[in-house]
Amino acid sequence: MPAESTPKTGSLRAAAASAVVPGLGQWLDGRRRAALLSALPLIVFLVVALGALLLFGVVRTAAAIATPGRLTLLFALLLLSIAWRILVTVDAARGTKRTRRSAILLALALLISIAPQAGAAAIVYRAKVAATDVFSGFGTPTPDGSAAESATPTPPPIADRFTMLLIGADTVGNRSSFNTDSMIIVSWDRIGGYVSTVSIPRDLVNVPLGNGDVYGPKINSLWSHAVRYPKKFPEGPAVALSTALGTMFNVKIDATAVVVIPTFVKIIDQVGGVDLTIQRTILDVSYRTNMDGARLPAGNWHMSGECALAYARIRKAPGTDDMTRGPRQIEILLAARDELARSGNFVSNALALLDVIGDGVRTDLNPALIPQLAEAAGSFDSSKIVRAVIQPGDTILRYRHKGEYSPFGSVVFFKADRMLMLGARLFPTPGTRPWGFPATKSEPKLGTEAAFSPVPLASGATPAPSLSPSPTAAHPYPTLATCDAGLPLPRHTATPDPTSAPESTEPTPTPSVTATP
């Protein structure tokens, strides 16, 4: 290789050029080899980044990085890149006459050169902290918990059906007062591309625990019960609850995620609000969460986090109760997914979402699965989303009868055999069509579902979600300015509850777990 020509003396001009583009100053001074070496790290980074974006897209690429271990590695590389930028800039300025003015200008050039890396390092550090918090689980070690800290986490084998339990609560942690007032099971059939959802009534009682025992109190208190009695539930509250619900429906729940209510509001606001369709006007004068009653007019609306929260939580307006709000919560989840899928929305809101998610989201999901699940969530075919709505009187659930005693207040009973039928209807063999509930006139009734042969995968093929069109960038619905009804709190008038326990002087029993006879 011919020797490099005699280099020119460095200058502040060259230092400024290399501060903007690594190696440009060396190139301007005729130092071609030094220029290529200086620019090599940037070239490698751009090639890798561009290749990843072209092959996997923005969402999957970002999700692949979003594990604590990989973010830690990226943070370290960014710190090293700061040293590299300093060396390149100083090298470009070598030979410059040392004066006060030149020192000031060189310092300015150095500041310009390291600013992008320093800013990126700060962002990555915030992302690492948030990811560490999110994947910290629920205080109980899991067999694959080390994956979160690995720089190259290996995805565990994922079955043809992947199921998660989504929980909404007022707080996160191991507080004994933790109640899971919102519970939604979401199951993805990776062969057929179907997504089945069902919301669990919080007042459900006598739920099987999966070990032959039955939990007598309301299901929304099982988490707190598991926290108070760790010897009975050594795998932690999330496993206790997911196992109980999985047993009830005969489906394996693979992971659990908890979102606290204040975080829910912030997430909706940070993604820019959600588009929802309200079938009929909802007016709840007793709703007092940051407003004096809530009014949600019928129609198509773009809603803020507070209004979306009201839509998800209202249960005392005419025609609403604990059961009817479950489907509304699922609507909001789908609307939030659509909002994130809008062109550019994921990227523009990613930074703002970091702190919010880190503060109020926890999961025991293996982080190595995030890229695959993130890609799938953004491409589910909305025509293959199947929902079940269960409520008293539907042959599966019932309120307790007048005079029927229960120490746990207003409760909901379920028929175990009918619930298992619902599970078979919603979560059939992968590749088999699931059916919603209640059944429409054109659908088979519960327990008489038509059987379809599973669709076999080609040898070595990987199941993939069905693609659906991405939402348009523009919001099609007008913004709902406010959902605050501005009404005074009505005077409370006690009315007899036909499902209340008969008057008794006996003390109220404490929650307990009983064995199945």
C-alpha positions as CSV (number, residue, x, y, z in Angstrom):
1,M,0.0,0.0,0.0
2,P,1.5,3.4,-0.9
3,A,2.4,5.6,1.9
4,E,0.0,8.3,2.9
5,S,1.0,11.8,1.6
6,T,2.5,14.2,4.0
7,P,-0.4,15.5,6.1
8,K,-1.1,19.2,6.4
9,T,-0.9,20.9,9.7
10,G,-4.2,20.5,11.6
11,S,-6.4,23.5,12.2
12,L,-9.4,24.7,14.2
13,R,-11.3,24.5,10.9
14,A,-10.5,20.8,10.7
15,A,-11.4,20.4,14.4
16,A,-14.8,22.0,13.8
17,A,-15.4,19.8,10.8
18,S,-14.6,16.6,12.6
19,A,-16.7,17.8,15.5
20,V,-19.7,17.8,13.2
21,V,-18.8,14.7,11.1
22,P,-16.0,12.4,12.5
23,G,-13.1,12.3,10.1
24,L,-14.2,15.2,7.9
25,G,-11.5,17.5,9.3
26,Q,-8.7,14.9,8.6
27,W,-10.1,14.5,5.1
28,L,-10.0,18.3,4.5
29,D,-6.4,18.3,5.6
30,G,-5.5,15.5,3.2
31,R,-5.1,12.8,5.8
32,R,-7.2,10.2,4.0
33,R,-6.3,7.1,6.1
34,A,-6.8,9.0,9.3
35,A,-10.2,10.2,8.0
36,L,-11.4,6.7,7.2
37,L,-10.3,5.3,10.6
38,S,-11.9,8.2,12.4
39,A,-15.2,7.7,10.5
40,L,-15.2,3.9,10.8
41,P,-17.2,3.6,14.0
42,L,-19.9,5.9,12.6
43,I,-20.0,4.0,9.3
44,V,-20.4,0.7,11.1
45,F,-23.2,2.1,13.3
46,L,-25.1,3.5,10.4
47,V,-24.8,0.3,8.4
48,V,-26.0,-1.8,11.3
49,A,-28.8,0.6,12.2
50,L,-30.0,0.9,8.6
51,G,-29.9,-2.8,8.1
52,A,-31.9,-3.5,11.3
53,L,-34.6,-0.9,10.4
54,L,-34.9,-2.3,6.8
55,L,-35.1,-5.9,8.1
56,F,-37.2,-5.5,11.2
57,G,-38.8,-2.0,11.2
58,V,-38.8,0.7,13.8
59,V,-40.9,-1.1,16.4
60,R,-39.2,-4.4,16.4
61,T,-35.7,-2.9,16.4
62,A,-36.6,-0.6,19.3
63,A,-38.2,-3.5,21.2
64,A,-35.1,-5.7,20.6
65,I,-33.0,-3.1,22.4
66,A,-35.5,-2.5,25.2
67,T,-34.1,-5.0,27.7
68,P,-32.1,-3.8,30.7
69,G,-29.0,-5.8,29.6
70,R,-28.9,-4.5,26.1
71,L,-29.6,-0.9,27.2
72,T,-26.7,-1.2,29.7
73,L,-24.4,-2.3,26.9
74,L,-25.7,0.5,24.6
75,F,-25.1,3.0,27.4
76,A,-21.5,1.8,27.8
77,L,-20.9,2.0,24.1
78,L,-22.2,5.6,24.0
79,L,-19.8,6.5,26.8
80,L,-16.9,5.0,24.8
81,S,-18.1,6.9,21.8
82,I,-17.7,10.2,23.7
83,A,-14.0,9.3,24.2
84,W,-13.7,8.5,20.5
85,R,-15.2,11.8,19.4
86,I,-12.9,13.7,21.7
87,L,-9.8,11.9,20.3
88,V,-11.0,12.5,16.7
89,T,-11.6,16.2,17.3
90,V,-8.3,16.7,19.1
91,D,-6.4,14.8,16.4
92,A,-7.9,17.1,13.7
93,A,-6.7,20.1,15.6
94,R,-3.1,18.9,16.3
95,G,-0.4,21.4,15.4
96,T,-2.7,24.3,16.0
97,K,-0.9,27.2,17.7
98,R,-1.9,27.3,21.4
99,T,-3.5,30.5,22.3
100,R,-6.4,31.4,24.5
101,R,-8.6,32.0,21.6
102,S,-7.7,28.6,20.0
103,A,-8.3,26.9,23.4
104,I,-11.8,28.4,23.6
105,L,-12.6,27.4,20.0
106,L,-11.3,23.9,20.5
107,A,-13.4,23.5,23.7
108,L,-16.4,24.6,21.8
109,A,-15.6,22.1,19.0
110,L,-15.3,19.4,21.7
111,L,-18.6,20.3,23.2
112,I,-20.3,20.1,19.8
113,S,-18.6,16.7,19.1
114,I,-19.8,15.0,22.3
115,A,-23.2,16.6,22.6
116,P,-25.0,14.0,20.5
117,Q,-23.4,11.1,22.3
118,A,-24.0,12.6,25.7
119,G,-27.6,13.3,24.9
120,A,-28.1,9.8,23.6
121,A,-26.4,8.3,26.6
122,A,-28.8,10.3,28.9
123,I,-31.8,9.0,27.0
124,V,-30.5,5.4,27.0
125,Y,-29.9,5.6,30.7
126,R,-33.5,6.8,31.3
127,A,-34.7,3.9,29.2
128,K,-32.5,1.4,31.1
129,V,-33.9,2.6,34.4
130,A,-37.5,2.3,33.1
131,A,-36.9,-1.1,31.6
132,T,-35.3,-2.3,34.8
133,D,-38.3,-1.1,36.8
134,V,-40.8,-2.6,34.3
135,F,-39.2,-6.0,34.2
136,S,-38.5,-6.2,37.9
137,G,-41.5,-8.4,38.3
138,F,-43.4,-8.6,41.6
139,G,-40.8,-9.3,44.2
140,T,-40.5,-13.0,43.5
141,P,-37.6,-14.5,41.6
142,T,-38.6,-16.2,38.3
143,P,-36.7,-19.0,36.5
144,D,-35.8,-16.7,33.6
145,G,-35.4,-13.5,35.5
146,S,-31.7,-13.3,34.6
147,A,-32.7,-12.6,31.0
148,A,-33.5,-9.0,31.9
149,E,-29.9,-8.4,32.9
150,S,-28.3,-10.2,29.9
151,A,-26.9,-8.1,27.1
152,T,-28.0,-10.8,24.7
153,P,-31.1,-12.4,26.1
154,T,-32.2,-15.6,24.5
155,P,-35.9,-15.8,23.9
156,P,-37.5,-18.8,25.6
157,P,-39.5,-21.2,23.4
158,I,-42.9,-19.7,22.8
159,A,-45.9,-22.0,22.3
160,D,-48.4,-21.7,19.5
161,R,-50.7,-19.9,22.0
162,F,-49.4,-17.1,24.1
163,T,-51.6,-15.7,26.9
164,M,-51.2,-12.7,29.2
165,L,-53.1,-11.4,32.2
166,L,-53.4,-7.7,32.2
167,I,-54.2,-6.0,35.6
168,G,-55.3,-2.5,36.4
169,A,-54.9,-1.4,40.0
170,D,-54.6,1.7,42.2
171,T,-51.0,0.9,43.2
172,V,-48.0,-1.3,42.4
173,G,-46.0,-3.3,44.8
174,N,-46.4,-5.8,47.6
175,R,-48.9,-3.7,49.7
176,S,-51.5,-5.9,51.4
177,S,-54.2,-3.5,50.2
178,F,-53.4,-4.2,46.6
179,N,-56.7,-5.1,44.8
180,T,-56.9,-6.2,41.2
181,D,-60.1,-4.4,40.2
182,S,-59.5,-4.8,36.5
183,M,-58.4,-8.2,35.1
184,I,-58.3,-9.0,31.4
185,I,-57.0,-12.2,29.8
186,V,-55.6,-11.7,26.3
187,S,-54.6,-14.8,24.3
188,W,-52.8,-14.9,20.9
189,D,-53.2,-17.9,18.7
190,R,-49.9,-17.6,16.7
191,I,-51.0,-20.1,14.1
192,G,-54.5,-18.8,13.3
193,G,-53.7,-15.2,14.1
194,Y,-56.7,-14.9,16.4
195,V,-56.6,-12.8,19.6
196,S,-59.2,-13.8,22.3
197,T,-60.0,-11.5,25.2
198,V,-62.2,-11.8,28.3
199,S,-62.6,-9.5,31.3
200,I,-62.9,-11.1,34.7
201,P,-65.5,-9.7,37.2
202,R,-63.7,-8.5,40.3
203,D,-66.5,-9.9,42.6
204,L,-66.1,-13.5,41.5
205,V,-65.9,-15.9,44.4
206,N,-65.0,-19.6,45.0
207,V,-62.2,-19.6,42.3
208,P,-60.1,-22.8,42.1
209,L,-56.4,-22.2,42.9
210,G,-55.1,-25.1,40.7
211,N,-53.9,-27.2,43.6
212,G,-57.3,-28.6,44.6
213,D,-58.1,-25.7,46.9
214,V,-60.7,-23.0,46.4
215,Y,-60.3,-19.3,47.2
216,G,-63.6,-18.3,48.8
217,P,-63.4,-14.5,48.9
218,K,-63.6,-12.1,45.9
219,I,-61.0,-12.8,43.3
220,N,-59.7,-9.2,43.4
221,S,-58.3,-9.9,46.8
222,L,-56.3,-13.0,46.0
223,W,-53.2,-10.9,45.1
224,S,-53.2,-9.3,48.6
225,H,-53.9,-12.7,50.2
226,A,-50.9,-14.2,48.4
227,V,-48.7,-11.4,49.6
228,R,-49.8,-11.8,53.2
229,Y,-49.2,-15.6,53.1
230,P,-46.0,-16.2,51.1
231,K,-45.6,-19.7,52.5
232,K,-48.8,-20.7,50.9
233,F,-47.9,-19.0,47.6
234,P,-44.1,-19.3,47.3
235,E,-44.1,-18.3,43.6
236,G,-45.7,-14.9,44.4
237,P,-49.1,-13.2,43.9
238,A,-48.9,-12.9,40.1
239,V,-48.4,-16.7,39.7
240,A,-51.2,-17.3,42.3
241,L,-53.7,-15.2,40.4
242,S,-52.7,-16.3,36.9
243,T,-52.8,-19.9,38.0
244,A,-56.3,-19.5,39.5
245,L,-57.7,-17.8,36.4
246,G,-55.9,-20.2,34.1
247,T,-57.4,-23.1,36.0
248,M,-60.9,-21.6,35.8
249,F,-60.6,-21.3,31.9
250,N,-58.3,-24.3,31.4
251,V,-55.7,-22.1,29.7
252,K,-52.0,-21.5,30.6
253,I,-51.3,-17.9,31.4
254,D,-47.7,-17.2,30.4
255,A,-47.1,-13.7,31.9
256,T,-48.8,-11.0,34.0
257,A,-48.6,-7.2,33.6
258,V,-49.9,-4.6,36.1
259,V,-50.6,-0.9,35.2
260,V,-51.6,1.5,38.0
261,I,-54.4,3.9,37.3
262,P,-52.4,7.2,37.4
263,T,-50.0,5.7,34.9
264,F,-52.8,4.6,32.7
265,V,-54.0,8.3,32.4
266,K,-50.4,9.5,31.6
267,I,-49.8,6.8,29.0
268,I,-53.0,7.7,27.1
269,D,-52.0,11.4,27.3
270,Q,-48.5,10.8,26.1
271,V,-49.6,8.8,23.1
272,G,-51.9,11.7,22.2
273,G,-55.2,10.4,23.3
274,V,-57.4,7.6,21.9
275,D,-60.3,7.3,19.4
276,L,-63.3,5.7,20.9
277,T,-66.9,5.1,19.9
278,I,-69.6,5.6,22.6
279,Q,-72.8,3.8,21.7
280,R,-75.0,5.8,24.0
281,T,-74.5,8.7,26.4
282,I,-73.1,7.8,29.8
283,L,-73.8,10.0,32.8
284,D,-72.5,9.1,36.2
285,V,-73.0,11.8,38.8
286,S,-71.2,9.8,41.4
287,Y,-67.9,9.6,39.5
288,R,-65.5,11.8,41.4
289,T,-62.1,11.0,40.0
290,N,-60.7,14.5,39.3
291,M,-64.2,15.7,38.2
292,D,-67.6,16.4,39.5
293,G,-69.5,13.6,37.8
294,A,-68.7,12.3,34.3
295,R,-70.7,12.7,31.1
296,L,-69.6,10.9,28.0
297,P,-71.9,11.8,25.1
298,A,-72.7,9.2,22.4
299,G,-70.7,9.4,19.2
300,N,-67.1,9.1,17.9
301,W,-64.6,11.0,20.1
302,H,-60.9,11.5,20.5
303,M,-60.4,11.3,24.3
304,S,-57.8,12.4,26.8
305,G,-56.4,10.1,29.5
306,E,-58.9,11.4,32.2
307,C,-61.9,10.8,29.9
308,A,-60.6,7.4,28.8
309,L,-60.2,6.5,32.5
310,A,-63.8,7.5,33.2
311,Y,-65.0,5.4,30.2
312,A,-63.0,2.5,31.6
313,R,-64.1,2.8,35.3
314,I,-67.7,4.1,35.3
315,R,-70.0,1.5,36.8
316,K,-72.9,3.4,38.5
317,A,-74.4,5.2,35.5
318,P,-77.7,3.8,34.2
319,G,-77.1,0.7,32.2
320,T,-73.5,0.1,33.5
321,D,-72.0,-2.1,36.2
322,D,-68.8,-4.0,37.0
323,M,-69.5,-6.3,34.1
324,T,-70.2,-3.8,31.4
325,R,-67.0,-1.9,32.0
326,G,-64.8,-4.9,31.1
327,P,-65.5,-4.6,27.3
328,R,-65.0,-0.9,27.5
329,Q,-61.5,-1.5,29.0
330,I,-60.7,-3.8,26.1
331,E,-61.8,-1.1,23.6
332,I,-59.3,1.3,25.2
333,L,-56.5,-1.2,25.0
334,L,-57.1,-1.7,21.3
335,A,-57.5,2.1,20.7
336,A,-54.1,2.7,22.5
337,R,-52.5,0.1,20.3
338,D,-53.9,1.9,17.2
339,E,-52.6,5.2,18.4
340,L,-49.1,3.9,18.9
341,A,-49.2,2.3,15.4
342,R,-49.9,5.6,13.7
343,S,-47.1,6.9,11.5
344,G,-44.3,8.3,13.6
345,N,-46.2,8.1,16.8
346,F,-44.1,5.4,18.4
347,V,-40.9,7.3,17.8
348,S,-42.1,10.8,18.7
349,N,-43.6,9.6,22.0
350,A,-41.1,7.0,23.1
351,L,-39.0,9.4,25.2
352,A,-42.0,10.9,27.0
353,L,-43.3,7.4,27.7
354,L,-40.1,6.1,29.4
355,D,-40.6,7.7,32.8
356,V,-44.3,7.1,32.8
357,I,-44.0,3.4,32.1
358,G,-41.2,2.9,34.5
359,D,-43.2,4.5,37.3
360,G,-46.3,2.5,37.0
361,V,-45.9,-0.7,34.9
362,R,-44.6,-4.0,36.2
363,T,-44.4,-7.4,34.5
364,D,-42.9,-10.8,34.9
365,L,-42.7,-11.2,31.1
366,N,-39.4,-12.4,29.8
367,P,-37.9,-9.3,28.1
368,A,-36.4,-11.4,25.3
369,L,-39.9,-11.9,24.0
370,I,-40.6,-8.2,23.6
371,P,-39.5,-7.9,19.9
372,Q,-41.8,-10.7,18.7
373,L,-44.8,-9.5,20.8
374,A,-44.3,-5.9,19.9
375,E,-44.3,-6.7,16.2
376,A,-47.4,-8.9,16.6
377,A,-49.3,-6.3,18.7
378,G,-48.9,-3.7,15.9
379,S,-50.1,-6.1,13.2
380,F,-53.0,-8.0,14.6
381,D,-55.9,-8.2,12.2
382,S,-58.8,-6.5,13.9
383,S,-61.3,-8.9,12.2
384,K,-59.6,-11.7,14.2
385,I,-60.1,-10.2,17.6
386,V,-62.7,-12.2,19.5
387,R,-64.2,-10.9,22.7
388,A,-66.2,-12.6,25.5
389,V,-68.5,-10.6,27.8
390,I,-69.7,-12.5,30.8
391,Q,-72.3,-11.2,33.3
392,P,-74.9,-12.5,35.7
393,G,-77.8,-14.2,34.0
394,D,-75.8,-15.5,31.0
395,T,-75.9,-19.2,32.2
396,I,-72.3,-18.8,33.4
397,L,-72.5,-16.2,36.2
398,R,-75.1,-15.2,38.7
399,Y,-75.5,-12.9,41.7
400,R,-76.4,-14.5,45.0
401,H,-80.0,-14.9,45.6
402,K,-82.0,-12.9,48.1
403,G,-81.4,-14.4,51.5
404,E,-78.4,-16.3,50.3
405,Y,-75.6,-15.6,52.8
406,S,-72.1,-14.5,51.9
407,P,-69.6,-12.9,54.2
408,F,-68.0,-10.9,51.4
409,G,-70.7,-8.5,50.4
410,S,-72.0,-8.3,46.9
411,V,-70.5,-11.3,45.1
412,V,-70.8,-13.2,41.8
413,F,-70.9,-17.0,41.5
414,F,-69.9,-19.0,38.5
415,K,-70.7,-22.4,37.1
416,A,-67.4,-24.2,36.8
417,D,-68.5,-26.5,33.9
418,R,-69.9,-23.6,31.9
419,M,-66.7,-21.5,32.6
420,L,-64.6,-24.4,31.2
421,M,-66.9,-24.4,28.1
422,L,-66.2,-20.7,27.7
423,G,-62.5,-21.4,28.0
424,A,-62.7,-24.1,25.3
425,R,-64.7,-21.6,23.1
426,L,-62.2,-18.7,23.5
427,F,-58.9,-20.6,23.7
428,P,-59.2,-23.7,21.4
429,T,-56.4,-25.6,19.8
430,P,-54.1,-23.1,18.0
431,G,-55.2,-22.8,14.4
432,T,-58.9,-23.4,15.4
433,R,-61.4,-20.6,15.2
434,P,-62.4,-19.2,18.5
435,W,-65.9,-17.8,19.1
436,G,-67.1,-14.8,21.1
437,F,-69.7,-14.8,23.8
438,P,-72.6,-14.3,24.1
439,A,-73.2,-16.1,20.8
440,T,-75.0,-14.3,18.0
441,K,-77.8,-15.9,16.0
442,S,-75.3,-17.0,13.4
443,E,-72.8,-18.5,15.8
444,P,-72.8,-21.9,17.6
445,K,-74.0,-21.9,21.2
446,L,-71.8,-22.4,24.2
447,G,-70.7,-26.0,24.3
448,T,-71.7,-26.7,20.7
449,E,-68.9,-24.9,18.8
450,A,-68.2,-26.2,15.4
451,A,-64.8,-27.9,15.2
452,F,-62.1,-26.8,12.7
453,S,-58.9,-28.7,12.0
454,P,-55.8,-26.7,13.1
455,V,-53.8,-25.2,10.3
456,P,-50.5,-27.0,10.3
457,L,-47.3,-25.0,9.9
458,A,-44.9,-25.9,7.1
459,S,-41.8,-27.6,8.4
460,G,-39.4,-25.1,9.9
461,A,-41.8,-22.2,9.4
462,T,-42.4,-19.6,12.1
463,P,-45.9,-18.5,13.1
464,A,-46.6,-14.9,12.1
465,P,-49.4,-12.5,12.8
466,S,-51.8,-11.5,10.1
467,L,-51.1,-8.0,8.9
468,S,-53.7,-5.3,9.1
469,P,-53.5,-1.7,7.7
470,S,-51.8,0.8,9.9
471,P,-54.1,3.6,11.1
472,T,-53.9,6.9,9.3
473,A,-51.8,9.7,10.8
474,A,-54.8,12.1,11.2
475,H,-57.4,11.6,13.9
476,P,-60.7,10.9,12.3
477,Y,-62.8,11.9,15.4
478,P,-63.3,15.3,17.0
479,T,-61.8,15.9,20.4
480,L,-64.0,15.6,23.4
481,A,-63.1,18.9,25.2
482,T,-64.2,17.7,28.6
483,C,-66.1,14.8,30.2
484,D,-66.6,16.7,33.6
485,A,-70.3,16.9,34.1
486,G,-69.9,19.7,36.7
487,L,-72.7,18.3,38.9
488,P,-73.0,18.3,42.7
489,L,-72.7,15.0,44.4
490,P,-76.2,13.7,44.9
491,R,-77.5,13.0,48.4
492,H,-77.1,9.4,49.3
493,T,-80.3,7.5,50.0
494,A,-79.9,4.0,51.3
495,T,-81.8,1.4,49.3
496,P,-82.3,-2.3,50.2
497,D,-79.9,-4.6,48.3
498,P,-81.6,-7.8,47.3
499,T,-78.3,-9.6,47.3
500,S,-77.1,-8.3,50.7
501,A,-76.5,-10.7,53.6
502,P,-79.3,-11.1,56.1
503,E,-78.8,-9.2,59.3
504,S,-76.7,-11.1,61.8
505,T,-74.7,-10.4,64.9
506,E,-72.1,-12.9,63.9
507,P,-68.6,-11.4,63.2
508,T,-67.6,-11.2,59.6
509,P,-65.2,-14.1,58.7
510,T,-61.7,-13.3,57.5
511,P,-60.7,-14.3,53.9
512,S,-59.6,-17.9,53.7
513,V,-58.7,-20.6,51.4
514,T,-60.7,-23.8,51.6
515,A,-60.0,-27.2,50.2
516,T,-62.2,-28.7,47.5
517,P,-64.4,-31.4,49.0
